[in-house]
Amino acid sequence: MCTGKCARCVGLSLITLSLVCIVANALLLVPNGQTSWTNTNQLSLQVWLMGGFISGGLMVLCPGIAAVRAGGKGCCGAGCCGNRCRMLRSVFSSAFGVLGAIYCLSVSGAGLRNGPKCLMNGKWDYHFEDTAGAYLLNGTVWDRCQEPPRVVAWNVTLFSLLVAASCLEIVLCGIQLVNATIGVFCGDCRKKQDATH
């Protein structure tokens, strides 16, 4: 596979993953789909850090778009720099995307480890923080949170989705980083293939 086709494939995957992160973070803001809990005192810090929206979403959406553009025809066609200018832009965008995905992974991992902020025995707090993530394996303690209802399952599902998506984003941004670097130095093989047909 030539660098242009690889860039397009990776770019489309990154765009999809970034949209998944944005939606997952938006859903974390409304536990169980109810806006009545959207208050700074009732949602965990990791939700407000917007790891899925800003870093796993917007900071990865840019490299995804840059990779798709790098996979298109060059700004000067087959002459001049070919597609190397877009590939160079994709190198820098992919490095930016790796940083965003790492931030998303860190925030989401902390969200899973600490657990949600919920009401238990009349007090809003991180009641699972001292378990060091052991609450994840014991579903019977999840019902101890009185409000928001089923918030533990909600947070575990969405933060797990963010962890998985950000891991894939790191891998794909790394692949595009290498692919675009090869594209900058070696060019796009499609020029040679198109010229022979």
Backbone bond lengths (Angstrom), bond angles and torsions (degrees), N, CA, C in turn:
res aa  C-N    CA-C-N  psi(-1)  N-CA   C-N-CA  omega(-1)  CA-C   N-CA-C  phi
1 M - - - 1.458 - - 1.531 107.71 -
2 C 1.322 115.67 133.61 1.462 119.00 -179.47 1.527 110.28 -79.87
3 T 1.320 115.83 166.90 1.466 120.69 -174.39 1.522 112.53 -63.61
4 G 1.324 118.11 -33.74 1.464 120.90 -179.86 1.516 112.40 -67.12
5 K 1.330 116.49 -46.48 1.469 120.11 179.74 1.523 110.99 -66.83
6 C 1.329 116.64 -39.17 1.465 120.97 177.52 1.523 110.27 -62.65
7 A 1.335 116.30 -42.77 1.467 120.52 179.86 1.526 111.02 -61.18
8 R 1.325 116.78 -42.24 1.471 120.37 179.21 1.521 111.48 -63.04
9 C 1.319 116.11 -44.52 1.470 121.17 -179.36 1.528 110.65 -63.57
10 V 1.325 116.63 -47.15 1.468 121.17 179.16 1.520 110.36 -64.48
11 G 1.323 117.10 -41.71 1.461 121.42 -179.50 1.518 112.81 -61.18
12 L 1.320 116.75 -44.71 1.472 119.94 178.86 1.527 111.06 -64.30
13 S 1.330 116.40 -37.47 1.468 119.97 177.22 1.525 111.10 -65.86
14 L 1.330 117.01 -40.98 1.469 120.83 179.20 1.526 111.59 -65.74
15 I 1.321 116.95 -39.19 1.465 120.05 178.13 1.523 110.01 -61.97
16 T 1.329 116.63 -44.85 1.464 120.78 179.16 1.524 111.19 -61.73
17 L 1.330 117.14 -46.87 1.467 120.80 -179.72 1.525 111.83 -64.08
18 S 1.329 117.26 -37.65 1.469 119.32 179.47 1.522 110.60 -65.83
19 L 1.319 117.48 -37.45 1.468 120.33 177.54 1.529 111.10 -67.92
20 V 1.335 116.86 -36.00 1.471 120.65 175.45 1.526 109.75 -61.51
21 C 1.329 117.34 -43.80 1.473 121.15 179.44 1.523 111.85 -63.75
22 I 1.323 117.11 -41.10 1.466 120.52 179.67 1.521 110.59 -62.93
23 V 1.331 116.67 -45.50 1.469 120.64 -179.62 1.525 110.54 -65.92
24 A 1.340 117.59 -42.48 1.468 120.47 179.75 1.522 111.13 -61.71
25 N 1.332 117.60 -42.01 1.464 120.11 178.85 1.523 111.14 -67.83
26 A 1.315 117.21 -37.52 1.469 120.22 177.26 1.526 110.54 -63.54
27 L 1.321 116.95 -38.63 1.467 120.24 178.52 1.525 111.77 -69.26
28 L 1.329 117.48 -31.55 1.467 120.06 176.63 1.526 111.60 -63.50
29 L 1.322 116.94 -26.76 1.468 121.04 179.40 1.529 112.75 -73.47
30 V 1.320 116.87 -17.57 1.470 120.78 -179.02 1.533 109.39 -128.10
31 P 1.339 117.96 79.35 1.470 120.44 -178.88 1.522 111.74 -53.56
32 N 1.325 115.33 129.46 1.467 123.26 -177.65 1.517 112.59 58.35
33 G 1.311 117.01 22.77 1.457 120.88 178.54 1.514 114.51 74.00
34 Q 1.330 117.19 15.00 1.464 121.24 -178.80 1.526 109.46 -110.13
35 T 1.321 115.81 130.04 1.466 120.03 -179.48 1.522 112.51 -82.47
36 S 1.316 117.70 -5.68 1.471 119.95 -177.62 1.528 112.55 -66.43
37 W 1.331 117.78 -17.22 1.474 120.75 -178.72 1.519 111.92 -98.66
38 T 1.321 117.65 -1.12 1.455 120.78 -177.45 1.524 109.88 -78.06
39 N 1.303 114.46 85.73 1.456 123.03 -179.44 1.521 106.40 -144.32
40 T 1.306 117.43 141.98 1.467 119.58 -177.40 1.520 112.70 -60.01
41 N 1.312 117.84 -24.07 1.462 120.55 -179.87 1.517 112.68 -87.68
42 Q 1.329 117.69 -8.05 1.457 120.16 -174.81 1.525 114.17 -117.50
43 L 1.315 118.02 -2.45 1.460 121.57 175.92 1.524 108.81 -116.08
44 S 1.324 115.67 149.57 1.466 119.05 -177.22 1.533 111.38 -70.61
45 L 1.316 114.92 156.82 1.460 121.87 -179.47 1.525 111.20 -58.22
46 Q 1.334 117.19 -38.58 1.459 121.06 -177.91 1.526 112.17 -63.39
47 V 1.323 117.26 -28.69 1.466 120.10 175.84 1.523 109.25 -68.84
48 W 1.334 116.78 -44.24 1.470 121.54 -177.90 1.522 113.08 -72.47
49 L 1.332 118.71 -19.62 1.464 121.02 177.08 1.532 111.99 -71.84
50 M 1.314 116.72 -10.61 1.476 123.89 174.00 1.529 113.22 54.68
51 G 1.333 116.28 41.85 1.458 119.92 179.14 1.512 113.06 -59.40
52 G 1.317 117.09 -37.98 1.460 120.09 179.97 1.511 113.09 -78.93
53 F 1.313 117.40 -34.87 1.464 120.26 -176.20 1.525 111.78 -78.17
54 I 1.331 116.22 -53.18 1.465 119.77 -174.55 1.529 111.61 -80.51
55 S 1.333 116.75 -57.48 1.464 118.29 -171.20 1.525 113.44 -84.35
56 G 1.323 117.86 -52.84 1.463 119.94 179.32 1.514 112.15 -72.62
57 G 1.333 116.48 -19.68 1.455 121.18 -179.65 1.514 112.64 -97.22
58 L 1.327 116.70 -79.33 1.469 120.81 -173.64 1.526 113.22 -67.14
59 M 1.354 116.92 -38.56 1.468 119.17 -178.91 1.529 112.27 -71.61
60 V 1.321 117.86 -16.04 1.465 121.07 176.42 1.528 110.40 -101.97
61 L 1.312 117.16 -23.85 1.464 120.54 176.87 1.533 110.32 -62.58
62 C 1.319 116.90 -40.34 1.481 121.33 179.26 1.531 111.91 -60.25
63 P 1.346 120.11 -49.40 1.464 119.47 176.62 1.528 112.73 -64.33
64 G 1.331 116.58 -32.23 1.461 119.30 177.40 1.516 111.44 -63.04
65 I 1.327 116.09 -46.50 1.464 120.56 178.60 1.529 110.49 -65.77
66 A 1.335 116.56 -41.21 1.470 120.31 178.72 1.527 111.03 -62.58
67 A 1.335 117.23 -37.71 1.465 120.62 179.60 1.526 111.00 -68.88
68 V 1.336 117.25 -40.36 1.468 120.10 177.65 1.530 109.64 -63.32
69 R 1.328 116.30 -42.88 1.472 120.11 178.56 1.528 110.59 -65.45
70 A 1.326 117.16 -37.11 1.466 120.18 178.61 1.523 110.99 -66.57
71 G 1.315 116.78 -26.40 1.458 120.81 178.72 1.512 113.42 -81.29
72 G 1.333 117.50 -7.52 1.465 121.36 178.77 1.514 111.13 -83.95
73 K 1.321 115.38 -171.60 1.468 120.46 177.18 1.519 109.26 -68.16
74 G 1.300 117.44 147.27 1.461 122.37 -178.52 1.514 112.68 -65.02
75 C 1.318 115.81 159.57 1.466 121.10 -178.92 1.521 111.21 -65.68
76 C 1.313 117.47 -25.07 1.466 121.45 -178.68 1.522 110.89 -116.74
77 G 1.316 118.09 16.07 1.458 120.58 -177.25 1.515 110.36 72.50
78 A 1.310 115.91 -142.32 1.463 120.27 -178.37 1.522 111.92 -82.43
79 G 1.317 117.17 -17.72 1.459 120.27 -178.35 1.511 111.87 -86.32
80 C 1.313 115.27 -175.04 1.467 122.94 175.55 1.529 110.86 53.61
81 C 1.311 116.71 -121.31 1.469 119.88 -177.14 1.515 111.98 -92.73
82 G 1.340 117.86 -4.01 1.460 120.39 -178.37 1.507 109.85 62.36
83 N 1.282 116.61 -120.59 1.462 121.49 -178.67 1.526 111.11 -108.38
84 R 1.301 117.70 9.74 1.465 121.67 -173.36 1.520 112.98 -66.88
85 C 1.319 118.17 -32.32 1.474 120.40 178.55 1.525 110.56 -63.76
86 R 1.319 115.45 -44.95 1.473 119.22 179.21 1.522 111.05 -67.98
87 M 1.321 116.46 -36.20 1.466 119.52 177.75 1.531 110.65 -65.16
88 L 1.328 117.09 -38.55 1.462 120.21 178.28 1.529 110.26 -64.61
89 R 1.319 116.80 -41.81 1.469 120.63 176.64 1.533 109.93 -62.21
90 S 1.322 116.43 -37.35 1.463 120.57 179.44 1.528 111.87 -67.89
91 V 1.337 117.62 -30.97 1.473 120.99 176.33 1.522 109.72 -60.76
92 F 1.335 115.91 -50.33 1.467 120.00 -178.57 1.527 111.50 -67.81
93 S 1.324 116.80 -38.90 1.466 120.18 178.67 1.524 111.29 -64.47
94 S 1.327 116.32 -39.36 1.468 120.08 -179.71 1.522 111.48 -66.19
95 A 1.328 116.97 -37.99 1.471 119.92 176.23 1.525 110.09 -63.62
96 F 1.316 116.50 -40.71 1.466 122.75 175.77 1.535 110.08 -61.70
97 G 1.330 116.49 -41.45 1.462 121.59 178.98 1.517 113.17 -65.26
98 V 1.333 116.79 -37.50 1.471 120.38 177.10 1.522 109.72 -60.78
99 L 1.322 117.02 -43.92 1.471 120.63 178.88 1.526 111.16 -61.84
100 G 1.320 116.83 -43.06 1.461 120.57 178.79 1.515 112.24 -63.51
101 A 1.326 116.60 -43.24 1.462 120.70 -179.43 1.531 111.22 -67.13
102 I 1.329 117.27 -35.74 1.471 120.49 177.28 1.528 110.00 -65.56
103 Y 1.325 116.82 -41.61 1.472 120.43 177.18 1.529 110.34 -62.07
104 C 1.324 116.94 -44.45 1.468 120.95 178.79 1.525 110.69 -60.96
105 L 1.324 116.78 -42.94 1.465 121.28 178.63 1.522 110.88 -62.45
106 S 1.327 117.36 -42.75 1.469 121.40 -179.47 1.525 111.82 -64.38
107 V 1.324 116.38 -47.64 1.467 120.64 -178.68 1.527 110.62 -65.85
108 S 1.329 117.04 -42.95 1.464 120.52 -179.11 1.522 111.41 -67.57
109 G 1.334 116.21 -39.19 1.464 119.68 176.29 1.515 111.78 -62.51
110 A 1.336 116.27 -41.05 1.471 120.06 176.86 1.523 110.66 -65.82
111 G 1.326 117.06 -36.90 1.465 120.70 177.20 1.517 111.93 -63.10
112 L 1.325 116.62 -38.79 1.470 120.25 176.81 1.522 111.25 -69.69
113 R 1.322 116.54 -42.40 1.466 120.29 -177.41 1.524 111.95 -65.91
114 N 1.340 117.22 -44.60 1.466 121.13 -176.14 1.516 113.60 -79.82
115 G 1.300 116.73 -25.53 1.460 119.85 -176.44 1.520 111.28 80.45
116 P 1.316 116.39 171.91 1.463 119.91 -177.27 1.527 112.67 -78.06
117 K 1.309 115.17 160.81 1.460 121.09 171.30 1.524 105.77 -87.05
118 C 1.330 116.02 123.62 1.459 118.37 -176.78 1.534 110.60 -147.40
119 L 1.307 114.54 167.81 1.461 121.82 179.56 1.523 109.07 -88.81
120 M 1.335 115.05 121.25 1.459 121.02 177.43 1.525 106.94 -142.61
121 N 1.307 116.57 125.82 1.468 122.47 -178.56 1.529 111.97 55.81
122 G 1.316 116.43 39.57 1.460 122.02 176.55 1.515 115.40 76.38
123 K 1.353 118.14 12.53 1.461 120.80 -177.00 1.530 110.36 -132.06
124 W 1.353 115.77 129.98 1.461 121.14 174.65 1.525 108.27 -84.94
125 D 1.339 116.60 119.58 1.461 120.14 -178.90 1.529 109.68 -164.22
126 Y 1.337 115.11 175.18 1.462 121.96 173.20 1.528 107.05 -88.67
127 H 1.291 117.46 84.89 1.467 121.63 -172.46 1.530 113.57 -73.85
128 F 1.324 117.79 -15.86 1.466 120.67 -179.32 1.526 112.18 -104.31
129 E 1.323 117.41 4.55 1.462 121.92 -176.06 1.529 112.18 -61.54
130 D 1.319 117.57 -37.22 1.466 121.51 -177.62 1.524 113.29 -75.20
131 T 1.322 117.63 -11.20 1.467 120.19 -178.40 1.525 112.38 -82.29
132 A 1.340 117.81 -7.29 1.469 123.11 -179.90 1.527 111.66 54.43
133 G 1.303 116.72 38.08 1.454 121.84 177.17 1.514 114.96 88.41
134 A 1.328 118.55 -3.00 1.466 120.90 -179.03 1.531 111.87 -65.93
135 Y 1.325 117.54 -22.88 1.465 120.69 178.76 1.529 111.37 -62.25
136 L 1.327 117.20 -22.10 1.461 120.97 -179.37 1.526 111.95 -63.34
137 L 1.327 116.49 -30.56 1.462 121.18 -178.01 1.519 113.10 -91.34
138 N 1.331 117.66 -6.65 1.461 121.97 -177.17 1.529 109.20 -120.79
139 G 1.318 115.77 86.50 1.461 121.25 -177.08 1.514 114.43 -65.90
140 T 1.336 117.50 -15.35 1.471 119.12 -178.78 1.523 112.21 -71.15
141 V 1.332 117.94 -25.05 1.470 119.97 -179.88 1.529 112.20 -82.60
142 W 1.308 117.57 -9.80 1.458 121.08 -177.45 1.524 112.69 -63.99
143 D 1.319 116.14 -30.45 1.471 119.91 -177.61 1.523 113.01 -77.32
144 R 1.318 117.32 -4.31 1.471 119.43 178.82 1.526 111.90 -67.88
145 C 1.314 116.84 -26.13 1.467 120.36 176.09 1.527 108.16 -71.86
146 Q 1.327 115.57 119.07 1.460 119.95 -177.74 1.527 111.76 -81.89
147 E 1.311 116.62 -39.88 1.459 120.82 179.16 1.519 108.79 -140.60
148 P 1.288 119.42 146.53 1.453 128.93 -17.50 1.528 110.67 -61.68
149 P 1.314 117.73 148.41 1.461 120.11 -178.56 1.535 111.18 -64.28
150 R 1.316 116.43 137.93 1.467 124.73 178.85 1.532 113.37 55.81
151 V 1.327 116.72 29.65 1.464 120.39 -177.67 1.522 112.18 -68.76
152 V 1.321 117.74 -29.90 1.468 119.85 -178.59 1.527 109.82 -66.62
153 A 1.320 116.93 -48.06 1.470 120.34 178.47 1.529 110.79 -62.08
154 W 1.328 116.29 -39.45 1.465 122.27 178.72 1.532 110.57 -60.15
155 N 1.338 116.11 -50.75 1.464 120.54 -178.83 1.524 112.46 -67.36
156 V 1.330 116.84 -42.25 1.466 120.01 -179.15 1.527 110.00 -61.61
157 T 1.322 117.05 -44.84 1.464 120.79 -179.46 1.526 111.39 -62.34
158 L 1.327 116.58 -49.82 1.467 119.94 -174.91 1.526 112.81 -73.31
159 F 1.335 117.63 -39.33 1.465 118.80 177.06 1.531 110.90 -68.39
160 S 1.336 118.03 -34.58 1.470 120.55 175.62 1.523 110.57 -64.35
161 L 1.324 116.17 -40.31 1.459 120.69 176.41 1.531 110.77 -61.94
162 L 1.330 116.56 -41.75 1.466 120.68 178.12 1.530 111.76 -65.83
163 V 1.337 117.01 -38.71 1.472 120.22 177.65 1.526 110.04 -62.85
164 A 1.338 116.65 -47.40 1.467 120.54 -179.40 1.528 111.25 -63.56
165 A 1.331 116.82 -45.02 1.468 120.57 -178.89 1.523 111.19 -64.69
166 S 1.332 117.32 -41.51 1.468 119.26 -178.86 1.530 111.42 -69.52
167 C 1.328 117.91 -32.86 1.474 119.89 174.96 1.530 110.34 -63.33
168 L 1.334 116.42 -44.33 1.463 120.07 177.09 1.529 111.27 -64.09
169 E 1.326 116.56 -38.02 1.465 120.30 178.35 1.525 111.41 -63.17
170 I 1.325 117.01 -40.47 1.467 120.51 178.07 1.527 110.07 -61.06
171 V 1.335 116.41 -45.88 1.464 120.90 -179.69 1.528 110.71 -63.52
172 L 1.337 116.62 -47.78 1.464 119.98 -177.45 1.530 112.34 -67.34
173 C 1.323 117.57 -39.20 1.472 119.68 176.15 1.524 110.43 -64.83
174 G 1.326 117.03 -37.26 1.463 120.47 176.22 1.518 111.85 -64.48
175 I 1.343 116.49 -42.40 1.467 120.42 176.91 1.525 110.18 -61.66
176 Q 1.332 116.44 -44.92 1.462 119.49 -179.59 1.526 111.76 -67.56
177 L 1.308 116.93 -31.88 1.470 120.74 176.34 1.527 110.06 -60.44
178 V 1.326 116.24 -47.58 1.469 121.21 178.66 1.528 110.25 -67.68
179 N 1.335 116.61 -46.29 1.462 121.91 -178.90 1.530 111.37 -59.39
180 A 1.327 116.67 -46.43 1.464 120.33 -178.54 1.526 111.41 -68.19
181 T 1.335 116.92 -34.86 1.467 119.78 176.54 1.528 110.13 -63.21
182 I 1.322 116.52 -42.86 1.471 120.46 175.81 1.527 109.70 -62.67
183 G 1.334 116.34 -40.84 1.460 120.70 178.78 1.514 113.20 -63.57
184 V 1.327 117.08 -33.89 1.469 120.50 178.51 1.528 110.39 -67.36
185 F 1.320 116.81 -45.06 1.462 120.19 -175.05 1.528 113.72 -84.41
186 C 1.325 117.10 -34.38 1.468 120.18 -174.88 1.523 113.51 -105.08
187 G 1.303 117.57 -14.57 1.460 120.42 -177.45 1.520 111.11 83.10
188 D 1.317 114.33 -174.30 1.465 121.07 -177.60 1.523 108.83 -104.28
189 C 1.313 116.81 127.68 1.461 120.76 -176.71 1.522 112.39 -67.13
190 R 1.323 118.62 -15.26 1.465 120.26 -178.60 1.522 111.67 -65.57
191 K 1.332 118.86 -27.99 1.466 120.97 177.75 1.526 109.86 -58.51
192 K 1.309 115.21 -46.08 1.457 120.21 -177.73 1.519 110.50 -67.46
193 Q 1.328 117.45 -40.65 1.458 121.13 -179.81 1.520 110.94 -67.63
194 D 1.343 117.25 -41.99 1.461 121.10 -179.28 1.526 111.15 -66.81
195 A 1.319 117.00 -34.07 1.461 121.09 -178.15 1.525 111.73 -69.43
196 T 1.339 117.71 -29.71 1.461 120.96 -178.94 1.516 112.22 -79.41
197 H 1.331 118.82 -19.30 1.478 121.23 -177.72 1.475 111.50 -92.04
